[in-house]
């Protein structure tokens, strides 16, 4: 008997809506950003995750179109299980992640004095890794 395929990405997603951050009056998130990791950039506002940033979750939708800059609302998966692109240093199963360049995530560093009050910047628990392309993570 073979092991049955299953999709963990459909388990218990928790979604929230946020404003989209802007740079020089242009939205920092576009339709091409859907499926990538995002971070908090201000009060109820999200933008692309940067290297070493704390990951809020996965961008799953944007209202309106790219030409509607300043009016869009982002829907972000902030809980549950999701798949995110990865970058070096590649995450390991059971460990946590932080932001990397281009909306990807990477292995979280060891705790340092740079961690914010209340705990580490690391997020989630890596459940599986697909080579050097994606990981499935529990956003806990």
C-alpha positions as CSV (number, residue, x, y, z in Angstrom):
1,X,0.0,0.0,0.0
2,X,1.3,3.5,-0.9
3,X,1.1,6.6,1.2
4,X,-1.7,8.8,0.0
5,X,-0.9,12.4,-1.2
6,X,-2.4,15.2,0.8
7,X,-2.3,19.0,0.7
8,X,-1.5,20.6,4.1
9,X,-2.0,24.1,2.6
10,X,-5.7,23.7,3.0
11,X,-5.7,23.2,6.8
12,X,-7.1,25.9,9.0
13,X,-6.1,29.1,7.2
14,X,-6.6,32.3,9.2
15,X,-7.0,35.4,7.1
16,X,-6.8,39.1,7.9
17,X,-7.0,42.3,5.8
18,X,-4.4,45.1,5.8
19,X,-3.6,48.3,4.1
20,X,-0.7,48.1,1.5
21,X,2.5,50.1,2.3
22,X,3.7,52.6,-0.3
23,X,7.0,54.0,-1.5
24,X,6.8,57.4,-3.2
25,X,3.1,57.1,-3.6
26,X,3.2,53.6,-5.3
27,X,1.9,50.4,-3.6
28,X,4.8,48.1,-2.5
29,X,2.7,45.0,-3.2
30,X,1.4,44.1,-6.7
31,X,-0.4,41.1,-8.2
32,X,3.0,39.5,-8.7
33,X,3.4,39.6,-4.9
34,X,0.6,37.1,-4.4
35,X,1.9,33.9,-2.8
36,X,4.9,35.6,-1.2
37,X,5.8,36.4,2.4
38,X,4.9,39.8,3.9
39,X,5.7,41.7,7.0
40,X,4.1,44.5,9.1
41,X,5.3,47.9,7.9
42,X,3.0,50.2,10.0
43,X,-0.3,50.3,11.8
44,X,-2.5,47.7,10.0
45,X,-0.2,47.9,7.0
46,X,1.9,45.2,5.2
47,X,4.6,45.2,2.6
48,X,7.2,42.9,1.1
49,X,9.3,40.9,3.6
50,X,12.9,42.0,3.6
51,X,16.1,40.1,4.6
52,X,15.8,39.2,8.3
53,X,12.3,40.7,8.7
54,X,9.7,39.1,10.9
55,X,7.2,37.2,8.6
56,X,3.6,38.1,9.2
57,X,2.2,35.6,6.7
58,X,1.5,34.9,3.1
59,X,-0.2,37.4,0.7
60,X,-3.2,35.5,-0.7
61,X,-5.1,38.3,-2.5
62,X,-5.2,42.0,-3.3
63,X,-8.4,44.0,-4.1
64,X,-8.8,46.0,-7.2
65,X,-5.9,46.1,-9.8
66,X,-2.3,47.3,-9.9
67,X,-3.4,50.6,-11.4
68,X,-5.4,51.4,-8.3
69,X,-2.4,52.4,-6.2
70,X,-3.3,53.7,-2.7
71,X,-6.7,52.0,-2.8
72,X,-5.9,48.3,-2.5
73,X,-6.4,46.1,0.5
74,X,-4.2,43.0,1.1
75,X,-5.6,39.7,2.4
76,X,-2.9,37.9,4.3
77,X,-2.9,34.3,5.7
78,X,-1.7,34.9,9.2
79,X,-2.4,31.4,10.6
80,X,-2.7,27.8,9.5
81,X,-0.5,25.9,7.1
82,X,0.9,27.5,3.9
83,X,3.6,27.1,1.4
84,X,6.2,29.9,0.9
85,X,9.2,30.3,-1.4
86,X,12.6,29.8,0.3
87,X,16.1,31.2,-0.1
88,X,19.5,30.4,1.4
89,X,20.0,29.7,4.3
90,X,17.4,27.0,3.5
91,X,15.1,26.2,6.4
92,X,15.2,22.8,8.1
93,X,12.2,20.7,9.2
94,X,11.0,21.6,12.7
95,X,12.8,25.0,12.7
96,X,11.5,28.5,12.3
97,X,11.9,31.2,9.6
98,X,12.5,34.9,9.0
99,X,12.2,36.9,5.8
100,X,14.7,36.7,2.9
101,X,14.9,38.8,-0.3
102,X,12.1,38.8,-2.9
103,X,9.3,37.6,-0.6
104,X,11.0,34.3,0.3
105,X,11.8,32.9,3.8
106,X,15.0,31.5,5.2
107,X,16.2,29.6,8.3
108,X,15.9,31.8,11.4
109,X,19.1,32.7,13.1
110,X,19.9,31.8,16.7
111,X,18.5,34.2,19.3
112,X,20.5,37.4,19.7
113,X,20.3,40.7,21.5
114,X,18.6,42.1,18.3
115,X,15.4,40.2,19.0
116,X,12.5,42.4,19.9
117,X,10.9,42.6,23.4
118,X,8.7,39.6,23.9
119,X,10.7,37.1,21.9
120,X,12.4,36.1,18.7
121,X,11.7,37.5,15.3
122,X,11.4,33.8,14.0
123,X,8.0,32.6,12.9
124,X,6.2,29.3,12.3
125,X,7.3,25.7,12.3
126,X,8.7,24.2,9.0
127,X,6.7,21.0,8.3
128,X,8.4,20.1,5.0
129,X,11.0,21.4,2.5
130,X,10.8,21.0,-1.3
131,X,14.4,21.2,-2.4
132,X,15.5,24.8,-2.7
133,X,12.2,26.2,-3.9
134,X,9.5,26.1,-1.2
135,X,8.6,25.0,2.3
136,X,5.4,24.2,4.0
137,X,5.1,26.0,7.3
138,X,2.7,26.1,10.2
139,X,2.1,29.8,10.9
140,X,1.9,29.4,14.7
